[in-house]
C-alpha cells in the first residue's frame, strides 16, 4: 500500500499500490484546473514518520460471526456457530500475536451481539489492514461439507457505494480517509469507486492464499474464491474476506468442529494464508516490507561478491 495526502495537508488516503497511478490519473482528469478559490487536489507520496527500526506491525481484525442472541447456524447435534467461530477466532488471534510483525484484533471476544457495521467500525478504529470474518456455513443438504472463502461482489460494492454516497459523512469516513463532504458528487463517486475497486482486488489476492492454505487441511467446497454482497465485507478501506470454515449442517463437519484440535488446525491454516499475503504484498513501513528489502539487499550483495570472485578468477587464469 502507498499512503497519499492532499497537499493542502488536510486528509490522507491509503490505496493499494496497484491503484496508485489510476487514482492520480482519475483525480487529475476529474478535478482539472482549480477554481481561483479552490485548491487543486494533488496526490503525493507521504512517508510515515517515526517508524520503528524493525518496521510497523500489521494489524489483522478477526471477526467471529454472530454472538449473543444470534447463535448463527446450529448443527443437528446442537453445536452453535457462534461458539465454534469464537474459539477459532481466538486461536487465530493467538497465533497471529506470536508472529513477529503481526498483531490481532478481535471484534468480539465474548458472547455478545454486534451489528455488522459495528464490526466494521471496530476494525477500522483498530487500524486493521486486513479483515477476516470467521463463520461455519449451513445448508439444507447435510451432505454438503468443506471450506469456502468469500470477498465482496461487484453488485454488493455498487449497492454499498450508493448507500455511502447518500450519507456524505459516512462516505468521507469510508473512502480511505479522503474528505468528500465538500466535493462534487461526481468526484465523490470516483473516489469511493476507486477505493472499493482496489479493496476488492486486494481482498481477492489475500483470500486466494487463505483458500489455498485451507485446502491443505480440509476439503474445499469451491476451488475458487467466491463473491457475495456480505455487509460485513463492505468497507472500502480495508481488504476483507469471509471464511466459511466448514458446514455445521453436515454431521461430519459438525463432529470435527466440536474437536478443539480441529478448530486449532483451521485457525493455523487461516493464519498461514494471511501471513503469506503480507509476505507477498507487504505494506510500506511494515516489518514484512523491511524484511523484503533486507533480503533483496543481501541477494544484491551476493551477486556483487560472485561477480568480483569470477572476475578475479578469470584474471588469475589469464583470461583477462
C-alpha positions in Angstrom: 0.0 0.0 0.0 1.1 3.6 -0.6 -0.2 6.4 1.5 -1.3 9.7 -0.1 -2.3 13.0 1.1 -3.9 16.2 -0.2 -1.0 18.6 -0.4 -3.2 21.2 1.4 -2.2 19.0 4.4 -5.7 18.1 5.5 -6.7 14.5 4.6 -5.0 11.2 3.9 -5.9 8.2 1.8 -4.5 4.7 1.8 -4.7 2.8 -1.5 -3.1 -0.4 -2.7 -0.1 0.4 -4.8 -1.7 -1.1 -7.9 -4.3 1.6 -7.7 -1.9 4.5 -7.2 -1.4 5.5 -10.9 -5.1 5.1 -11.6 -6.1 7.2 -8.6 -3.7 10.0 -9.6 -4.9 10.0 -13.3 -8.6 9.9 -12.4 -8.3 12.6 -9.8 -6.4 14.9 -12.2 -8.9 14.3 -15.0 -11.9 14.8 -12.9 -10.7 17.8 -10.9 -8.9 19.6 -13.8 -7.8 23.2 -13.3 -8.9 24.6 -9.9 -11.2 27.5 -9.5 -9.5 30.6 -8.1 -10.7 29.9 -4.6 -10.4 26.1 -4.6 -7.0 24.4 -4.2 -6.4 21.6 -6.7 -6.3 18.1 -5.4 -2.8 16.7 -5.9 -1.9 13.2 -4.6 1.7 13.0 -3.4 3.5 10.2 -1.6 3.8 10.6 2.2 6.4 8.8 4.2 5.3 7.6 7.6 7.3 9.4 10.4 8.8 7.7 13.4 8.5 4.2 12.1 10.2 1.6 14.4 13.6 0.4 13.2 12.2 -3.2 12.8 9.1 -1.9 11.0 5.4 -1.4 12.0 3.2 -4.3 12.9 0.4 -5.2 10.5 -3.0 -5.4 12.2 -5.4 -8.1 11.4 -9.0 -7.7 12.5 -10.6 -11.1 13.3 -14.4 -11.1 13.3 -16.1 -14.1 15.0 -19.6 -14.2 13.4 -22.9 -13.9 15.2 -22.9 -13.8 19.1 -25.3 -13.0 21.9 -28.9 -13.5 21.0 -27.8 -14.5 17.5 -26.5 -18.1 17.7 -25.9 -18.4 13.9 -26.3 -21.9 12.4 -27.0 -24.8 14.8 -25.9 -28.3 13.9 -28.1 -31.4 14.3 -26.0 -32.3 17.4 -26.6 -28.9 19.0 -23.3 -27.2 18.2 -23.7 -23.5 17.8 -21.9 -21.5 15.1 -21.3 -18.5 17.4 -19.4 -20.7 19.9 -17.3 -22.5 17.3 -16.2 -19.5 15.4 -15.3 -17.5 18.5 -13.0 -20.3 19.5 -11.4 -20.4 16.1 -11.1 -16.6 16.1 -9.3 -16.7 19.5 -7.0 -19.4 18.3 -6.2 -17.4 15.1 -5.6 -14.2 17.2 -3.2 -16.1 19.5 -1.3 -17.5 16.5 -1.0 -14.0 14.9 0.2 -12.5 18.1 3.0 -15.0 18.3 4.3 -13.9 14.9 6.8 -11.0 14.9 5.4 -8.1 12.9 1.8 -9.0 13.3 -1.0 -8.1 15.8 -4.5 -9.4 16.0 -7.7 -7.5 17.0 -10.9 -9.4 17.9 -14.1 -7.5 17.0 -15.8 -9.6 19.7 -14.1 -11.6 22.4 -17.1 -12.9 24.2 -20.7 -14.0 23.7 -22.4 -10.7 22.8 -24.1 -9.3 19.8 -22.6 -6.7 17.4 -24.3 -5.3 14.3 -22.4 -5.8 11.1 -21.5 -2.2 10.8 -20.2 -2.1 14.4 -17.8 -4.9 13.4 -16.5 -2.8 10.5 -16.2 0.2 12.8 -14.2 -1.6 15.4 -11.8 -3.0 12.8 -11.3 0.5 11.3 -10.8 2.0 14.8 -8.1 -0.6 15.5 -6.2 0.4 12.3 -6.7 -3.0 10.7 -5.0 -3.7 7.4 -7.0 -6.9 6.8 -10.4 -8.0 8.0 -11.2 -11.8 8.4 -14.7 -12.8 9.3 -15.0 -16.4 10.6 -18.1 -18.4 10.1 -19.4 -22.0 9.8 -21.9 -22.4 7.0 -25.3 -24.2 7.0 -27.4 -25.5 4.1 -30.4 -27.8 3.9 -28.4 -30.7 2.3 -26.4 -32.4 5.1 -24.1 -34.0 2.5 -22.6 -30.6 1.7 -19.3 -30.1 3.5 -15.9 -28.3 3.2 -14.5 -24.8 3.4 -15.0 -21.7 1.2 -13.8 -18.1 1.2 -15.8 -15.0 0.1 -14.9 -11.5 -0.9 -17.3 -8.6 -1.8 -19.2 -8.9 -5.0 -19.3 -6.1 -7.5 -23.0 -5.9 -7.1 -22.6 -5.6 -3.4 -19.9 -2.9 -3.8 -22.3 -0.9 -6.1 -25.1 -1.1 -3.6 -22.8 0.0 -0.8 -21.4 2.8 -2.8 -25.0 4.1 -3.3 -25.7 3.9 0.4 -22.5 5.6 1.4 -22.9 8.5 -1.0 -26.4 9.1 0.3 -24.7 9.8 3.7 -21.8 12.1 3.0 -20.3 11.8 6.4 -20.1 8.0 6.2 -18.7 8.3 2.7 -16.0 10.6 4.0 -15.1 8.1 6.7 -15.2 5.0 4.5 -13.4 6.4 1.4 -9.9 5.7 2.9 -9.8 9.0 4.8 -10.5 11.3 1.9 -13.0 14.0 2.8 -15.7 14.2 0.2 -18.3 16.2 2.0 -17.3 19.4 0.2 -16.8 17.8 -3.3 -18.9 17.5 -6.3 -21.0 14.3 -6.3 -19.1 13.0 -9.4 -15.7 13.4 -7.8 -17.1 11.8 -4.6 -18.3 8.9 -6.6 -14.9 8.5 -8.3 -13.0 8.5 -5.0 -15.3 5.9 -3.4 -15.3 3.8 -6.6 -11.5 3.7 -6.7 -11.2 2.7 -3.0 -13.8 0.0 -3.4 -12.3 -1.5 -6.6 -8.9 -1.5 -5.0 -10.3 -3.2 -1.9 -11.9 -6.0 -3.9 -8.7 -6.6 -5.8 -6.6 -6.8 -2.6 -9.3 -8.9 -0.8 -9.2 -11.4 -3.6 -5.4 -11.7 -3.5 -5.5 -12.3 0.2 -8.5 -14.7 0.1 -6.8 -16.9 -2.6 -3.9 -17.5 -0.2 -6.2 -18.4 2.7 -8.3 -20.7 0.5 -5.2 -22.5 -0.8 -4.0 -23.0 2.8 -7.4 -24.3 4.0 -7.3 -26.8 1.1 -4.3 -28.4 2.8 -6.2 -29.3 5.9 -9.8 -29.6 4.8 -12.0 -30.3 1.8 -12.7 -27.1 -0.2 -16.3 -26.7 -1.3 -15.4 -24.2 -4.0 -12.0 -24.3 -5.7 -12.1 -20.5 -6.3 -12.7 -17.5 -4.1 -16.4 -16.7 -4.2 -18.1 -13.3 -4.3 -21.2 -12.1 -2.4 -22.7 -8.9 -1.0 -22.0 -9.6 2.7 -22.5 -6.4 4.6 -19.5 -7.1 6.9 -17.2 -7.1 3.8 -18.3 -3.7 2.6 -15.5 -1.5 4.0 -13.7 0.2 1.0 -10.6 1.0 3.0 -9.9 -2.5 4.4 -9.3 -5.6 2.3 -11.9 -8.1 3.7 -12.8 -11.7 3.4 -15.3 -14.1 5.0 -14.1 -17.6 5.7 -16.7 -20.4 5.9 -14.6 -22.9 7.8 -17.0 -25.8 7.4 -20.7 -26.7 7.1 -22.1 -27.1 10.6 -25.2 -28.6 8.9 -23.0 -31.6 7.9 -22.9 -34.2 10.6 -19.2 -35.0 9.7 -18.2 -31.3 9.7 -20.1 -30.7 13.0 -18.3 -33.6 14.6 -14.9 -32.3 13.5 -15.7 -28.7 14.5 -16.5 -30.0 18.0 -12.9 -31.1 18.5 -10.5 -28.4 19.8 -7.6 -29.8 17.8 -9.7 -29.4 14.6 -10.5 -25.8 15.4 -6.9 -25.1 16.1 -5.9 -26.7 12.8 -8.4 -24.5 10.9 -7.1 -21.4 12.7 -3.5 -22.3 11.8 -4.4 -22.7 8.1 -6.1 -19.3 8.0 -3.0 -17.8 9.7 -0.7 -19.4 7.1 -2.7 -17.8 4.3 -2.9 -14.4 5.9 0.8 -14.4 6.7 1.7 -15.4 3.1 -0.4 -12.5 1.8 1.6 -10.0 3.8 4.9 -11.7 2.8 3.9 -11.3 -0.9 2.3 -7.8 -0.5 4.0 -6.1 2.5 2.5 -2.7 3.4 5.0 0.1 3.3 6.9 0.6 6.5 5.9 -2.8 7.9 8.2 -5.4 9.3 7.4 -7.5 6.3 8.5 -4.7 3.9 11.7 -4.2 5.8 12.5 -7.9 5.7 11.8 -8.0 2.0 14.1 -5.1 1.4 16.8 -6.6 3.5 16.5 -9.9 1.6 16.8 -8.0 -1.7 19.9 -6.2 -0.5 21.5 -9.5 0.7 20.8 -11.0 -2.7 22.3 -8.0 -4.5 25.4 -8.1 -2.2 25.8 -11.8 -3.0 25.6 -11.1 -6.7 28.3 -8.4 -6.4 30.6 -10.8 -4.5 30.1 -13.5 -7.0 30.9 -11.2 -9.9 34.1 -10.0 -8.1 35.1 -13.5 -7.4 34.5 -14.6 -11.0 36.4 -11.6 -12.3 39.4 -12.3 -10.1 39.4 -16.0 -11.1 39.4 -15.0 -14.8 42.3 -12.6 -14.2 44.4 -15.3 -12.4 43.8 -17.8 -15.2 44.9 -15.3 -17.8 41.5 -15.0 -19.4 41.5 -11.2 -18.9 
